[in-house]
Amino acid sequence: MDQKERIIEQAMHMFVSQGIKSVRMDDIAQQLASRLLASFTISTCAPSILSKRTLYELFGDKEGLLYLAMDRYFEKKRIERAAVCAHARNVLEAMFMVLGGVMDNAEVIQRLLNNLRKFYPAVHDKMTREGTPKSRRDLQEMLEKGIADGLFVDTINLDLAISVLYYTASAITVRKDLILPAGMTEREAFVQIISNFFRGISTTKGLLLVDDYLKRYEPAKTV
């Protein structure tokens, strides 16, 4: 991994764990310099210390580095979702797994997006413009496979189905503007809404898989 890649990777971890606003370019430079020095023994020639100036020369400003770091973070999440799908028995189970993963990471993702929107709107807008089409394309490929496998009816309007699914999922995981019944957790609501969505577009074969999935994965009801 070259220097630029190491910087992006380190910045990504710092932005996610410490907060986008609180991490300064100085902090990233100091952390990278400390790690670089720690990797060398006393008998080895120490490398030149990474400076804040180097970061600005490579990335222009904090927004330039922030965009690349966040793009890497969300791309890693897409890769993780693809790896999870590889173990699914069918595309319907894969979609439940993917959406469940979105729910599991909702708190971190919401915090990152809110901070981007508030403090770095240009980066937020760029991430949204580029990320939304990728997510919609992933969903479309899954729905098309479900139709080809006989799990979903072939009369559904894919664009509408994707919009409904995307909007509903984000209402719970990101926007938090869905009013839940008293005593119902976000995960319970998410599972119920998503499973009802899939029931609405499933064939008889697909309905059996939805019910089977819920028996195995539906979270326990709160007492």
Buried (B, 14 or more C-beta within 10 A) or exposed (E): EEEBEBBBBBBBBBBBEEEBEEBEBEBBBBBBBEEBEEEEEEEEEEEEEBBBEBBBEBBEEBBBBBBBBBBBBBEEBBEEBEEBBEEBEBBBBBBBBBBBBBBEBBEEBBEBBBBBBEBBEEBBEBBEEEBEEEBBEBBBEBBBBBBEBEBBEEEBEBEEBBEBBBEBBBBBBBEBEBEEEEEEEBBBBBBEBBBEBBEEBBBEEBBEBBEEBBEEEEEEEEE
